[in-house]
Amino acid sequence: MMSKISYEISQNNNELILLKEGKKTPLLTSFWYMEFGKTCAEIKEDNDKLLYSVTKKFQFWKWKMVYLIFKNGGEKSILISQNTRNTVFKIELLNSVYQIKVNYKKKKSIYKDTTKIAEFDESFLATNNIKLLVADSGELQILFLLYTSLFIGINDLKSKTALKSQKQLEKNTEAWF
């Protein structure tokens, strides 16, 4: 079995910062804002180079969240909820299919072509950091992009989820943490 690499994501209001666990140097950052009634985000490398732009939309008639993702070169992709509970999301990006599942106990799993490649653990709120466990560090930009997309508009890690029951979330079949 492949060893897993640990990272942390810290939040400061409407900004997320990806760090190697125990380090202080940012690897990636994201920032979200409101523009003409839409919530948008930008994902940048540590040298302030723009990698992705994201626009969050809600399809009222289908009751689903949709995220329009633009790569710096202009390539467009769509991350869309697969159910009305907004617990499973899917996107075709860079010739692969990525899927996000919102799991029990404040965890999110990310799959690439049906193989689990990462797990986010938001239950470590005492440190105000989110733990990220990754199978391949080459996927970091995509993982951070996907997490940022789901996080757009949330200004407090300690805020309560809108779901009333953990039963509404997806089962975490391969728990890493």
C-alpha positions in Angstrom: 0.0 0.0 0.0 1.2 3.5 -0.9 2.2 5.8 2.0 0.0 8.9 2.5 1.3 12.5 2.7 -0.2 14.9 5.3 -1.1 18.5 4.6 -3.0 21.2 6.5 -5.4 23.8 5.3 -5.9 26.9 7.5 -8.6 29.5 7.1 -8.6 33.2 7.7 -12.1 34.6 7.0 -12.5 34.1 3.2 -9.0 32.7 2.5 -7.7 29.2 2.6 -4.0 28.4 2.8 -2.5 24.9 2.0 0.6 24.0 4.0 2.7 20.9 4.3 1.9 19.6 7.8 4.0 21.3 10.4 5.4 24.0 8.0 4.5 27.6 7.6 5.2 28.2 3.9 2.0 28.3 1.8 1.9 26.0 -1.1 -1.4 27.2 -2.5 -3.9 29.8 -1.5 -7.6 30.5 -2.4 -9.7 33.6 -1.8 -13.4 34.1 -2.4 -15.6 37.2 -2.8 -19.0 38.4 -4.0 -19.2 39.9 -7.5 -22.5 41.0 -9.1 -24.5 38.7 -6.8 -22.3 35.6 -7.5 -19.8 34.0 -5.2 -16.4 33.6 -6.9 -13.0 32.3 -5.9 -9.5 32.3 -7.2 -6.8 29.6 -6.6 -3.2 30.8 -6.7 0.3 29.3 -6.3 2.6 30.6 -3.7 4.1 33.1 -6.2 0.6 34.7 -6.7 0.2 33.1 -10.1 -3.5 32.5 -10.9 -4.3 28.8 -11.5 -8.1 28.6 -11.4 -11.2 30.8 -11.1 -14.5 29.4 -9.7 -18.0 30.7 -9.8 -20.6 29.1 -7.5 -24.2 28.9 -8.7 -27.4 27.2 -7.3 -29.7 25.6 -9.8 -33.0 26.4 -8.1 -35.2 24.2 -10.2 -33.0 21.2 -9.9 -32.1 22.0 -6.2 -28.3 21.4 -6.9 -25.1 23.3 -6.5 -23.0 23.9 -9.6 -19.4 25.3 -9.7 -18.1 26.7 -13.0 -14.3 26.2 -13.0 -12.0 28.1 -15.4 -8.4 27.1 -15.7 -6.0 30.0 -16.2 -5.7 29.1 -19.9 -9.5 29.5 -20.4 -10.5 25.8 -20.2 -13.9 25.5 -18.6 -15.2 22.6 -16.4 -18.3 22.1 -14.3 -18.4 20.6 -10.8 -22.0 19.6 -10.2 -23.9 18.0 -7.4 -25.1 14.5 -8.2 -28.0 14.6 -5.6 -30.3 17.1 -4.0 -28.6 16.7 -0.6 -25.4 18.1 -2.2 -23.3 15.3 -0.7 -21.8 13.8 -3.9 -20.2 16.0 -6.6 -18.6 15.0 -9.9 -16.4 16.7 -12.5 -14.5 15.8 -15.6 -11.1 17.5 -15.4 -7.8 16.8 -17.2 -9.1 13.6 -18.8 -10.2 12.1 -15.5 -13.4 12.0 -13.5 -13.2 13.3 -10.0 -15.8 12.6 -7.4 -16.2 14.2 -4.0 -18.3 12.6 -1.2 -19.3 14.5 1.9 -18.9 11.8 4.7 -19.9 11.4 8.3 -17.9 13.1 11.1 -16.9 16.2 9.0 -14.9 14.3 6.4 -14.8 14.6 2.6 -13.3 11.9 0.3 -12.1 12.6 -3.2 -11.9 9.9 -5.9 -10.2 9.9 -9.2 -11.7 7.4 -11.7 -13.2 5.4 -8.7 -9.9 5.3 -6.7 -9.7 7.2 -3.5 -6.9 9.8 -3.7 -7.5 12.0 -0.7 -9.4 12.6 2.5 -10.2 15.9 4.2 -10.8 15.9 7.9 -12.5 19.0 9.3 -13.0 17.6 12.9 -9.7 19.1 14.2 -11.3 22.4 15.0 -9.2 22.9 18.1 -6.3 23.9 15.9 -8.6 25.7 13.4 -6.9 23.6 10.6 -8.3 21.1 8.3 -6.2 17.9 7.8 -5.6 16.6 4.3 -4.2 13.1 3.6 -3.1 12.5 0.0 -2.0 9.4 -1.9 -0.1 11.4 -4.5 1.2 15.0 -4.0 1.0 15.5 -7.8 -2.8 15.9 -7.4 -2.5 18.8 -4.8 -3.7 21.6 -7.1 -6.8 19.6 -8.2 -7.6 18.6 -4.6 -7.2 22.1 -3.3 -9.4 23.4 -6.2 -12.1 20.9 -5.4 -12.1 21.6 -1.7 -12.1 25.4 -2.2 -15.0 25.1 -4.6 -17.1 23.4 -1.9 -15.9 25.8 0.7 -16.8 29.1 -1.2 -18.8 31.4 1.0 -18.1 29.7 4.3 -16.4 32.2 6.6 -16.1 30.1 9.8 -14.8 26.6 10.1 -16.8 26.1 13.3 -20.1 26.9 11.6 -22.7 24.2 11.8 -23.7 22.2 8.8 -27.2 22.8 7.4 -27.9 19.1 7.4 -29.8 18.0 10.4 -28.7 14.3 10.5 -25.5 12.5 9.8 -27.6 9.8 8.1 -28.0 12.2 5.2 -24.3 12.1 4.5 -22.4 9.5 2.4 -20.7 6.5 4.0 -16.9 6.6 4.2 -16.0 3.1 3.0 -12.2 3.6 3.0 -11.6 5.8 6.1 -7.9 6.9 6.2 -7.9 9.0 9.4 
